[in-house]
């Protein structure tokens, strides 16, 4: 699946937009057969009569509409407000999964959590101005599980593990 020259514009949190640009370019081009592209294709439709195509604006992120035999992007290049919400939700879920998977092992590093998150932000093209925002998101996610009696935090630390003997 290739990407068309047609884009939709999404309003995203700035740190998520930075992450997308770092990993997927500008305009954002998701990999073929991704859940993000599937969501875009599911909700693209013909431009309704009386509506105008999206135009670039401050705070909006351009996302390519993937080429598709059944829905030619030249014709199907409109996302309704609810369609955009669905795509943004999909993107945010992917971000949250990656954030959880990568930050959940922070107990094994020898620095503060905030320093680790700052380094993680740099690794993913996110300004360290958002390190506290990412920390808050991570803590809210972790705490939501703990409140329900599900503790997904690591139970061991590096120094608790036995040394590998050769």
N, C-alpha and C positions, 0 to 999 in steps of 0.2 A: 504494500500500500504506500503510495507516494503522497506527498502533501500538495494540496492545491495552492493557488495564490490567494485564495479567499480566507479571510480571518474573521473571527468574532472577537469582541472586546469584553473582557471580564474585569470586574472590580474585585481585587484580592487584597488581603493584608499585605503591606509592603514587604515583609520578610518572606512571605510565600512567593510573591512575585520575583524577588531576588533569587530565591532558591530555584524557581522554575527557569529563569533566564540562565542561571549557572549550569543547570543540568540539561536543559532542552532548547537553549538558544533564544533569540529574539528576532522574529516572532517565535513563540513557543511551538515546537513540533514534537508531539509525543511519538513514541515508537509505534510501529505498526502493530496492530492487534492488541493494543493496550486497553485497559478498562476506561481510561480517559477518552481515547478515540471512539470507543464503542458508545460511550455516553454522549459525546458530541453528535455522532451519527444518529443516535436514537432520537434526539430532540431537534435536530435541524429541520427546517421546513422552508417552504417557499415564502418569500417576503409578502406579508399580507398587503392587500391594497390599501393605499393611504399611508403606509409606513415607509420610512427612509432607512437605507442601510446604516449600520453603525459606522461611526467615524472615530479616529483616534482622539483621545482626550487625556488630560493629566489624570493620573491615578488609575488608568485602565491598562490592562495587559492584553496584547494581541496574541491570539491562539489560532493556529492554522486549522482549517477544516480539512480532514483527510479526504483524499480522492476515494470515490466509491462508485462502482458500476450502477448500483440501484438508485443512488442519490447523488447526482452530479452536483458538485459544489457551486457550479455556475448558476444553478437553479435553486438548490437547497442550501441557502447560506444565511438563514435567519434563525436566531435563537430567541425565543420569547423570554421575558423576565424569569419565569419559573424554570424554563429550560437552562438559562444561565445559572440559576441557583443550583440546579442538579449537577451541572458541570463543576461549579465551584465546590460543592459538597464533596464530589468525587476527588478533586484535587486535594482538598483539605484532609480527607481521610488518608490518602496516600502519604501526604506529608506527616500526619500524625503517626502512621505505622512506622515510617522510616525513623522519625524522631524517637519513638518508644524503643524500637529495636536497637538503635545505636546508643542512646543515652542510658539505657537500663543497666549497662555494665559499668557505670561511672564509679561504683564502689571499689573497682579494682585499680583506679588511677591514684597517683600520689599527690594530687593537687586538690584545691577546693572545687566544689561542684560548679560554681560560677566560672572559674577559670577553665574547667573542662568544657562547659557549654560555650564559652567564648571561642575556644579552639574548634569546637564542633561547628559553630557558625561560620568561622573562616573556611573550614573544609568544604562547606556547601554554598559559598558565595553569599552568605548573609552578613550584613553589617553587624559588628559587635554591639552597635547601639541597641540591638534587639535581644541581647543575651538575657536580660532579666525577664523579658516577655516570654522567651523560650523556657526559661526556668519556671515561670509561673504556669505555663501550659503543661509542662512535664509534671510538675507537682500536683496540679489539679487532676490530671489523668491518673497518676499513681494513687492519689488519695481517694478518688472515686471508687477504685477497686478495693482499697483497704477498708473503706466504710462498709462494704458489703462482705467483709471477712475474707477477701481474696488478696493475698499478699504476693505480688509478683516480683518483689525486690529480691536481689541476690541474697542468699543466706550465708555465703562464705566470702571471705576476703582473700586476696592473693596470699597473704602470710598464713592463712589457715589451711591452704592446700599443701599436701605433701610434695616434697621436692621430687623431681624426676630423677631416678637413679639410673646411671648408665652402667 
